């Protein structure tokens, strides 16, 4: 007697494997999938809070180093934004740490 399985159900040795639905990216309610894929399950409010926690300290660091604080907004570049910010801090000259023309060593 052949067992009756749903189409797409996986073969398994116990009921937990045969009753699980197949993993698919497509959901019947596309209105819920798109925002979750864009924001990884977080709302815009959460991303603004995360952005403030990350950008505000680096805004202050760039300002105290004598650089344009707007460089901290590079954090919003997807994927490599954090790398851009750290490379800017590492390799740009910091005008705040350079001696003035009138100062003698």
N, C-alpha and C positions, 0 to 999 in steps of 0.2 A: 504494500500500500504506500503510495507516494504521499509525502507530506505536502500540505497546501501552504505555500508561502506567498506573502505579498510580493509584487514585482519590486525589485530593488532592495529587498531585505537581504541582509548578509547571512551567510551560512555560519552556524555556530553549534556548539555542543549543548548549550543551555538556552533557556527562554530569554535571558537578558540580551543575548546577541541576536536572536531572531526577531525580537519585537522592537528593536531600536530602529527608528527611521533612518534612511540613508543620509549621509552628510551632504548637503547641497548649499550653495551660496545663494541660490534663488529662493526667495520667500514669496508666499502668496501676497503678503502685504508689503509692497515695495516702498510704501511711504515710511515704514519703520526701518527698512534695511539701509536706505541711502544715508540718512543722518548718522546711523551707527557706524557705517563704513567711513564716513568723512571725519567723524569726531571720536572714533574708537569707544563709543558708548558714553562719552562725556558731553555735556551740554556746552553751549557757548559761554555761559556764566562760569563754568569750571575752567574752560580754557583761558578766560580773561584773568581769573585768579592765579592760575599757573603762570601765565605771562607776566603778571605783576610781580610774583615772587621771584621770577628769574631776571626780568629786565630791570627792575628798580635798583637792585644792588649794583649791577654792572653799569647802569646809568651814572651812579655815584662814583664808581671806580674810574670810568673814563673821564668824568669831570675833574676829579682830584688829580688825575694823571696829566691834565692839561690838554686832553684830546676832546673832540666833539662827542658829547654824550649820546648823540643819535646813533653812533656806531653800535650801541647795545641792541638796537632794533634788528640787527642781522640775525638775532636768535630766531626770528620768525621765518627765516629762509628754511624751507623743509629739507631735512636730511643733513645738510652741512653747515647750518647756521651757527651752531655751537663751535665748530671748527674755525669758522671765519673770525668769530669774536676772540677766541683764544689766540689765534695767529696774529691778529691786530694788536692785542695786548702784549704779546711776546716780542714782536719784531718792529713795531713803530717806536720812534723816539718819543719819550715822555717829556714834553716841554716843562712840566712842573718840577722835574728832577734835575734839569740842566742849570748850571750856574748862570747868573745874569752877567752881562758884559762888564759891569762895574765891580764885580766881586773878584778879589784876588785869591788864588788858592793858598 
